[in-house]
Amino acid sequence: MALGSQEKILEAAHSLFEEKGFSGVTMREISDKSGMNKGLLHYYFKSKQAIFLGVFKSVIRIMFVNISGILERTDIDFDTKIELMIDAYYSMLTKHPKLPLFVLSELSKIKEFTSNTEIPNTLKDASKLIEENLGKYKKVNEGDGFHFLINLISLCVFPFIAQPMLQVVKPNKEESYSDFLASRKSHIKNILIHAYK
């Protein structure tokens, strides 16, 4: 299916922003890469910031995978939910390894983008669902779900962000990085499943 003008602009801008960051990209570059004239850019988006926000919202939807859908399931236990959440993050990160660094980099520069995305509600909803799941196994304090969620995300994301360093210092030099990531994923599952018991 052919992309519409707006989608072409966002797709072109996404690759440019991921490569150069918000401040490193010009409207001219977005126009050239998308094959759209600047008039069309301004027709669909009033400014570079509006284009970036469109890109950033789609990136956030990718980055914060549907963990609420996993947590809401009633046909599986919490161990399985943890495994599925980690599998979902690893699948997303394998397809989009540059996303976490891009998101963190841009959020640290332009904080108002956070409030214009689903990040706050996504994290709150998932945290609440985790607390409900944890509550079936132990006494839960307010905020425990949030800490569990942040542990899960950071444990999954770090090997992708730190790949250049970890390739040099990982214990088994003969092991490929994809094999290291697979063993790391198994290790993360073990840590988080035992963390609440």
Backbone hydrogen bonds in HBPLUS format (Angstrom, degrees):
<---DONOR---> <-ACCEPTOR-->    atom                        ^
c    i                          cat <-CA-CA->   ^        H-A-AA   ^      H-
h    n   atom  resd res      DA  || num        DHA   H-A  angle D-A-AA Bond
n    s   type  num  typ     dist DA aas  dist angle  dist       angle   num
A0008-LYS N   A0004-GLY O   2.92 MM   4  6.19 155.6  1.98 155.5 163.1     1
A0009-ILE N   A0005-SER O   3.02 MM   4  6.27 156.6  2.07 150.2 156.2     2
A0010-LEU N   A0006-GLN O   3.02 MM   4  6.31 163.6  2.04 150.0 154.2     3
A0011-GLU N   A0007-GLU O   2.83 MM   4  5.98 158.9  1.88 149.9 156.0     4
A0012-ALA N   A0008-LYS O   2.97 MM   4  6.07 166.6  1.99 148.3 152.0     5
A0013-ALA N   A0009-ILE O   2.86 MM   4  5.99 163.7  1.89 151.0 156.5     6
A0014-HIS N   A0010-LEU O   2.80 MM   4  5.86 152.2  1.88 143.4 151.3     7
A0015-SER N   A0011-GLU O   3.28 MM   4  6.61 165.1  2.31 150.1 151.1     8
A0016-LEU N   A0012-ALA O   3.16 MM   4  6.43 158.5  2.21 147.8 154.2     9
A0017-PHE N   A0013-ALA O   2.73 MM   4  5.88 171.3  1.73 162.8 164.9    10
A0018-GLU N   A0014-HIS O   2.90 MM   4  5.98 160.6  1.94 152.2 157.8    11
A0019-GLU N   A0015-SER O   3.15 MM   4  6.18 146.6  2.27 135.2 143.4    12
A0020-LYS N   A0016-LEU O   2.80 MM   4  5.93 163.9  1.83 157.7 162.2    13
A0021-GLY N   A0017-PHE O   2.64 MM   4  4.46 144.5  1.76 126.0 133.2    14
A0024-GLY N   A0021-GLY O   3.26 MM   3  5.41 136.4  2.46 100.3 112.0    15
A0025-VAL N   A0022-PHE O   3.46 MM   3  5.89 172.0  2.47 114.2 116.0    16
A0030-ILE N   A0026-THR O   3.17 MM   4  6.56 158.2  2.22 148.1 153.7    17
A0031-SER N   A0027-MET O   2.85 MM   4  6.06 159.7  1.90 151.8 157.8    18
A0032-ASP N   A0028-ARG O   2.85 MM   4  6.10 163.7  1.87 153.7 157.6    19
A0033-LYS N   A0029-GLU O   2.87 MM   4  6.01 171.5  1.88 153.9 156.5    20
A0034-SER N   A0030-ILE O   2.95 MM   4  5.93 155.8  2.01 146.2 152.7    21
A0035-GLY N   A0031-SER O   2.99 MM   4  5.86 127.9  2.27 139.1 151.5    22
A0036-MET N   A0031-SER O   3.18 MM   5  5.07 127.8  2.46 142.4 148.5    23
A0040-LEU N   A0037-ASN O   3.02 MM   3  5.54 125.1  2.33 110.8 123.0    24
A0041-LEU N   A0037-ASN O   3.20 MM   4  6.62 155.3  2.26 148.3 155.8    25
A0042-HIS N   A0038-LYS O   2.99 MM   4  6.26 161.5  2.03 150.9 154.4    26
A0043-TYR N   A0039-GLY O   2.91 MM   4  6.11 130.8  2.16 135.7 150.0    27
A0044-TYR N   A0040-LEU O   3.04 MM   4  6.30 160.3  2.08 155.2 156.6    28
A0045-PHE N   A0041-LEU O   2.77 MM   4  5.76 155.6  1.82 150.8 159.4    29
A0051-ILE N   A0047-SER O   3.14 MM   4  6.53 153.2  2.21 145.4 152.3    30
A0052-PHE N   A0048-LYS O   2.82 MM   4  6.09 163.2  1.85 153.0 158.1    31
A0053-LEU N   A0049-GLN O   2.86 MM   4  6.06 157.1  1.91 146.1 152.2    32
A0054-GLY N   A0050-ALA O   3.06 MM   4  6.29 154.3  2.13 141.7 148.1    33
A0055-VAL N   A0051-ILE O   2.94 MM   4  6.29 158.9  1.99 153.6 159.4    34
A0056-PHE N   A0052-PHE O   2.67 MM   4  5.87 165.7  1.69 157.5 162.3    35
A0057-LYS N   A0053-LEU O   2.88 MM   4  6.00 158.3  1.93 148.4 153.1    36
A0058-SER N   A0054-GLY O   3.32 MM   4  6.53 156.7  2.38 140.3 145.9    37
A0059-VAL N   A0055-VAL O   2.94 MM   4  6.21 153.5  2.01 151.8 160.2    38
A0060-ILE N   A0056-PHE O   2.86 MM   4  6.09 154.9  1.92 150.1 156.6    39
A0061-ARG N   A0057-LYS O   3.10 MM   4  6.35 152.3  2.18 142.6 149.4    40
A0062-ILE N   A0058-SER O   3.18 MM   4  6.48 147.3  2.29 139.7 147.9    41
A0062-ILE N   A0059-VAL O   3.10 MM   3  5.10 118.6  2.50  93.1 108.1    42
A0063-MET N   A0059-VAL O   2.74 MM   4  5.98 164.8  1.76 154.4 159.3    43
A0064-PHE N   A0060-ILE O   2.83 MM   4  5.84 174.1  1.84 154.2 155.5    44
A0067-ILE N   A0065-VAL O   2.58 MM   2  5.63 135.4  1.77 116.9 101.1    45
A0071-LEU N   A0067-ILE O   2.87 MM   4  6.13 165.0  1.89 154.7 158.8    46
A0072-GLU N   A0068-SER O   2.90 MM   4  6.01 141.3  2.05 149.4 158.6    47
A0073-ARG N   A0070-ILE O   3.23 MM   3  5.59 155.6  2.29 108.2 115.4    48
A0081-LYS N   A0077-ASP O   3.07 MM   4  6.42 151.3  2.16 145.7 154.7    49
A0082-ILE N   A0078-PHE O   2.89 MM   4  6.14 157.1  1.94 152.9 157.9    50
A0083-GLU N   A0079-ASP O   3.04 MM   4  6.38 162.5  2.07 149.0 153.5    51
A0084-LEU N   A0080-THR O   2.88 MM   4  6.12 159.1  1.92 150.3 156.0    52
A0085-MET N   A0081-LYS O   2.88 MM   4  6.09 156.3  1.94 150.2 156.5    53
A0086-ILE N   A0082-ILE O   3.00 MM   4  6.24 164.9  2.02 155.4 159.0    54
A0087-ASP N   A0083-GLU O   2.88 MM   4  6.07 159.4  1.92 148.0 154.5    55
A0088-ALA N   A0084-LEU O   2.87 MM   4  6.04 154.8  1.93 144.4 151.3    56
A0089-TYR N   A0085-MET O   2.97 MM   4  6.27 157.2  2.02 148.4 154.1    57
A0090-TYR N   A0086-ILE O   2.90 MM   4  6.11 167.9  1.91 155.6 159.0    58
A0091-SER N   A0087-ASP O   2.88 MM   4  6.01 155.1  1.94 147.5 154.6    59
A0092-MET N   A0088-ALA O   3.01 MM   4  6.20 163.6  2.04 147.8 151.9    60
A0093-LEU N   A0089-TYR O   2.82 MM   4  5.99 165.2  1.84 155.6 160.1    61
A0094-THR N   A0090-TYR O   2.88 MM   4  5.91 147.2  1.99 142.7 150.8    62
A0095-LYS N   A0091-SER O   3.20 MM   4  6.42 151.6  2.28 142.7 149.5    63
A0096-HIS N   A0092-MET O   2.83 MM   4  5.99 146.6  1.94 146.7 157.4    64
A0099-LEU N   A0096-HIS O   3.17 MM   3  5.63 155.4  2.23 115.7 122.7    65
A0102-PHE N   A0098-LYS O   3.11 MM   4  6.24 161.2  2.15 156.9 162.9    66
A0103-VAL N   A0099-LEU O   2.84 MM   4  6.03 170.1  1.85 167.2 168.6    67
A0104-LEU N   A0100-PRO O   2.92 MM   4  6.09 174.5  1.92 155.3 157.2    68
A0105-SER N   A0101-LEU O   2.87 MM   4  5.85 158.7  1.92 144.4 151.2    69
A0106-GLU N   A0102-PHE O   2.99 MM   4  6.14 167.8  2.01 153.4 156.3    70
A0107-LEU N   A0103-VAL O   2.88 MM   4  5.97 160.3  1.92 154.1 160.2    71
A0108-SER N   A0104-LEU O   3.09 MM   4  6.15 150.1  2.19 142.3 149.1    72
A0109-LYS N   A0106-GLU O   3.15 MM   3  5.15 133.9  2.37  95.6 108.1    73
A0110-ILE N   A0106-GLU O   2.86 MM   4  5.97 167.1  1.88 160.0 163.1    74
A0113-PHE N   A0110-ILE O   3.22 MM   3  6.13 166.3  2.24 124.1 127.9    75
A0114-THR N   A0111-LYS O   3.09 MM   3  5.86 150.1  2.19 120.3 126.4    76
A0116-ASN N   A0113-PHE O   3.19 MM   3  5.15 138.5  2.37  96.0 107.7    77
A0117-THR N   A0114-THR O   3.22 MM   3  5.52 157.3  2.28 115.8 115.6    78
A0122-THR N   A0118-GLU O   2.83 MM   4  5.82 165.4  1.85 168.7 173.8    79
A0123-LEU N   A0119-ILE O   2.95 MM   4  6.05 170.9  1.96 163.5 164.7    80
A0124-LYS N   A0120-PRO O   2.99 MM   4  6.17 161.2  2.03 148.5 154.3    81
A0125-ASP N   A0121-ASN O   2.86 MM   4  5.92 170.9  1.87 153.0 155.8    82
A0126-ALA N   A0122-THR O   3.01 MM   4  6.09 168.2  2.02 149.0 152.8    83
A0127-SER N   A0123-LEU O   2.89 MM   4  5.90 155.9  1.94 144.1 151.5    84
A0128-LYS N   A0124-LYS O   2.99 MM   4  6.18 158.6  2.04 150.2 155.3    85
A0129-LEU N   A0125-ASP O   3.06 MM   4  6.33 160.6  2.10 149.9 155.1    86
A0130-ILE N   A0126-ALA O   2.92 MM   4  6.15 152.4  1.99 148.1 155.9    87
A0131-GLU N   A0127-SER O   2.94 MM   4  6.23 158.4  1.99 148.7 154.4    88
A0132-GLU N   A0128-LYS O   3.00 MM   4  6.31 152.8  2.07 147.6 154.9    89
A0133-ASN N   A0129-LEU O   3.01 MM   4  6.30 155.5  2.07 145.1 151.5    90
A0134-LEU N   A0130-ILE O   2.73 MM   4  5.99 164.1  1.76 158.0 162.9    91
A0135-GLY N   A0131-GLU O   2.82 MM   4  5.86 150.1  1.91 143.7 151.9    92
A0136-LYS N   A0133-ASN O   3.24 MM   3  5.65 156.6  2.30 107.8 114.4    93
A0137-TYR N   A0134-LEU O   2.86 MM   3  5.53 162.5  1.89 122.9 128.8    94
A0138-LYS N   A0134-LEU O   3.08 MM   4  6.29 148.0  2.19 153.4 162.8    95
A0144-ASP N   A0141-ASN O   3.02 MM   3  5.64 165.6  2.04 139.6 141.1    96
A0147-HIS N   A0143-GLY O   3.03 MM   4  6.34 163.9  2.06 156.6 160.1    97
A0148-PHE N   A0144-ASP O   2.93 MM   4  6.12 159.0  1.97 148.1 154.2    98
A0149-LEU N   A0145-GLY O   2.92 MM   4  6.11 160.9  1.95 147.6 152.7    99
A0150-ILE N   A0146-PHE O   2.90 MM   4  6.14 162.8  1.93 154.6 159.0   100
A0151-ASN N   A0147-HIS O   2.90 MM   4  6.08 155.6  1.96 147.0 154.0   101
A0152-LEU N   A0148-PHE O   2.94 MM   4  6.22 158.5  1.98 148.9 154.8   102
A0153-ILE N   A0149-LEU O   2.92 MM   4  6.20 171.1  1.93 158.0 159.2   103
A0154-SER N   A0150-ILE O   2.88 MM   4  5.90 168.0  1.89 149.4 153.5   104
A0155-LEU N   A0151-ASN O   2.91 MM   4  5.88 160.8  1.95 148.1 153.8   105
A0156-CYS N   A0152-LEU O   3.13 MM   4  6.27 151.0  2.21 144.6 152.1   106
A0157-VAL N   A0153-ILE O   2.86 MM   4  5.99 162.7  1.89 156.4 161.6   107
A0158-PHE N   A0154-SER O   3.03 MM   4  5.80 166.4  2.05 147.9 150.9   108
A0160-PHE N   A0157-VAL O   2.96 MM   3  5.54 139.6  2.12 118.8 130.2   109
A0161-ILE N   A0157-VAL O   3.11 MM   4  6.38 158.6  2.16 154.6 161.3   110
A0162-ALA N   A0158-PHE O   2.83 MM   4  5.83 167.7  1.85 164.1 167.3   111
A0165-MET N   A0162-ALA O   3.04 MM   3  5.54 120.6  2.41 114.9 128.7   112
A0166-LEU N   A0162-ALA O   2.89 MM   4  6.01 173.7  1.89 163.6 165.8   113
A0167-GLN N   A0163-GLN O   2.90 MM   4  5.85 154.2  1.97 156.3 159.7   114
A0168-VAL N   A0165-MET O   3.03 MM   3  5.45 136.9  2.22 106.7 118.1   115
A0169-VAL N   A0165-MET O   3.14 MM   4  6.48 151.7  2.22 147.7 156.3   116
A0170-LYS N   A0166-LEU O   2.84 MM   4  5.35 136.4  2.03 148.2 150.1   117
A0175-GLU N   A0172-ASN O   3.18 MM   3  5.52 143.7  2.32 107.1 116.7   118
A0180-PHE N   A0176-SER O   2.93 MM   4  6.28 153.2  2.00 147.0 155.2   119
A0181-LEU N   A0177-TYR O   2.87 MM   4  6.13 156.6  1.92 147.4 153.2   120
A0182-ALA N   A0178-SER O   3.04 MM   4  6.25 150.9  2.13 140.2 147.6   121
A0183-SER N   A0179-ASP O   2.98 MM   4  6.29 160.6  2.02 150.8 155.4   122
A0184-ARG N   A0180-PHE O   2.78 MM   4  5.96 149.6  1.87 147.6 157.6   123
A0185-LYS N   A0181-LEU O   2.85 MM   4  6.03 152.6  1.92 145.7 152.3   124
A0186-SER N   A0182-ALA O   3.20 MM   4  6.48 159.5  2.24 145.1 149.5   125
A0187-HIS N   A0183-SER O   3.00 MM   4  6.22 152.2  2.08 142.0 150.0   126
A0188-ILE N   A0184-ARG O   2.87 MM   4  6.16 155.5  1.93 153.9 159.9   127
A0189-LYS N   A0185-LYS O   3.06 MM   4  6.34 161.3  2.10 150.5 155.1   128
A0190-ASN N   A0186-SER O   3.12 MM   4  6.37 160.3  2.16 146.3 151.3   129
A0191-ILE N   A0187-HIS O   2.96 MM   4  6.26 159.0  2.00 151.0 156.6   130
A0192-LEU N   A0188-ILE O   2.98 MM   4  6.19 174.4  1.98 161.2 161.1   131
A0193-ILE N   A0189-LYS O   2.93 MM   4  5.97 159.2  1.98 152.7 158.7   132
A0194-HIS N   A0190-ASN O   3.16 MM   4  6.18 155.9  2.22 142.5 148.5   133
A0195-ALA N   A0191-ILE O   2.99 MM   4  6.00 118.9  2.37 135.8 152.2   134
